[in-house]
């Protein structure tokens, strides 16, 4: 690996594929057990270590909570968008003489998503989003690469 003859991922793949009776596999398993034992003993003995682990766990939980909240906001935005745009479609169908009574509408849902493109490119014009004394800043016609956000 140090000579870059083989990638670390390939080395780990090879080591993981060895039979459990292989001496290298057994040695690595023992090293893993040693690290686990040290971690358990340190957790029992060192209060600051426990507190630091708790803080790190809290960060992970906060990240998951944020992801869930963002997903909820996105879900609600899609439902609201669909609700706003379903009504004109229903009105147009009724104007054309199509059957759109309440019984039929009860079978529809605002949870439609075929019109969404999660793999699209989205550009946010950060200059325009910034306000200068309540006035939007004039934008260049094409955002620079540093101003683009997204894939």
C-alpha positions in Angstrom: 0.0 0.0 0.0 2.8 2.5 0.8 4.3 1.8 -2.6 0.9 2.4 -4.1 1.0 -1.0 -5.8 -2.4 -1.9 -4.4 -5.2 0.4 -3.2 -6.2 0.3 0.4 -9.7 -0.7 -0.5 -8.4 -3.7 -2.5 -6.2 -4.7 0.4 -9.1 -4.6 2.8 -11.2 -6.5 0.3 -8.6 -9.2 0.0 -8.1 -9.4 3.8 -11.9 -9.7 4.3 -12.1 -12.6 1.8 -9.5 -14.7 3.6 -10.7 -17.8 5.5 -11.2 -17.3 9.2 -8.3 -19.8 9.8 -5.9 -17.5 8.0 -3.3 -16.1 10.4 -3.6 -12.5 9.1 -7.3 -12.6 9.6 -7.0 -14.0 13.1 -4.4 -11.4 14.0 -6.6 -8.5 12.7 -9.5 -9.9 14.6 -7.4 -10.0 17.8 -6.3 -6.4 17.3 -10.0 -5.4 16.8 -10.8 -7.2 20.1 -8.0 -5.3 21.9 -9.3 -1.9 20.6 -12.8 -2.8 21.6 -11.6 -3.8 25.1 -9.6 -0.5 25.5 -12.7 1.4 24.4 -15.0 -0.3 27.0 -12.5 0.1 29.8 -11.9 3.8 28.9 -15.7 4.4 28.8 -16.0 2.9 32.2 -13.1 4.7 33.7 -13.0 8.2 32.0 -16.0 10.5 32.7 -14.8 13.1 30.2 -14.5 10.4 27.5 -18.1 9.4 28.2 -19.3 13.0 28.0 -17.4 13.5 24.7 -19.0 10.3 23.3 -22.4 11.6 24.4 -21.8 14.9 22.7 -20.8 13.1 19.5 -23.9 11.0 19.6 -26.0 14.1 20.2 -24.5 15.6 17.0 -25.5 12.5 15.0 -29.0 12.6 16.4 -29.3 16.3 15.7 -28.2 15.6 12.1 -30.9 12.9 11.7 -33.5 15.2 13.2 -32.6 18.0 10.8 -32.8 15.6 7.9 -36.2 14.5 9.0 -37.3 18.1 9.5 -36.1 19.0 6.0 -37.8 16.1 4.5 -41.0 17.1 6.3 -40.7 20.7 4.9 -40.1 19.3 1.4 -43.0 16.9 1.7 -45.3 19.8 2.8 -44.1 22.0 0.0 -44.8 19.4 -2.7 -48.3 18.7 -1.2 -49.1 22.5 -1.1 -47.8 22.9 -4.7 -50.0 20.0 -5.9 -53.0 21.3 -4.0 -52.7 24.7 -5.7 -52.2 23.2 -9.1 -54.8 20.5 -8.9 -57.7 23.0 -8.5 -57.3 24.7 -11.9 -57.1 21.3 -13.6 -60.3 20.2 -11.9 -62.0 23.5 -12.9 -60.8 23.1 -16.5 -62.1 19.5 -16.7 -65.4 20.6 -15.3 -65.6 23.5 -17.9 -64.9 20.9 -20.6 -67.9 18.8 -19.3 -65.8 16.1 -17.7 -67.2 14.3 -14.7 -65.3 15.7 -11.6 -67.7 15.3 -8.7 -66.7 15.0 -5.1 -66.9 11.2 -5.2 -64.3 11.1 -7.9 -62.1 13.7 -6.3 -62.1 11.7 -3.1 -60.1 9.1 -5.0 -57.3 11.6 -5.8 -54.4 12.6 -3.7 -52.0 15.6 -3.5 -49.1 13.2 -3.0 -48.3 13.2 -6.7 -44.6 13.3 -7.7 -44.1 12.4 -11.3 -43.6 16.1 -12.1 -40.6 16.3 -9.8 -37.1 15.8 -11.1 -34.8 15.0 -8.1 -31.9 14.5 -10.5 -32.1 17.9 -12.2 -29.7 20.8 -12.0 -30.7 23.7 -9.8 -29.0 27.1 -9.8 -29.5 29.5 -7.0 -28.5 33.1 -7.8 -26.9 34.0 -4.5 -26.2 37.6 -5.6 -29.9 38.2 -6.3 -30.9 36.5 -3.1 -28.8 39.0 -1.1 -30.6 42.3 -0.5 -29.0 45.7 -0.5 -31.1 48.1 1.6 -34.3 46.3 0.7 -33.5 46.4 -3.0 -32.4 43.3 -4.9 -29.0 43.5 -6.4 -28.9 43.5 -10.2 -27.8 40.1 -11.5 -25.4 39.2 -14.2 -26.9 37.2 -17.0 -25.0 34.0 -16.2 -24.0 33.0 -12.7 -20.3 32.3 -12.2 -19.2 28.9 -11.1 -18.5 30.1 -7.6 -22.1 31.3 -7.2 -23.7 28.1 -8.4 -25.0 25.8 -5.8 -25.9 22.2 -6.6 -24.6 19.4 -8.8 
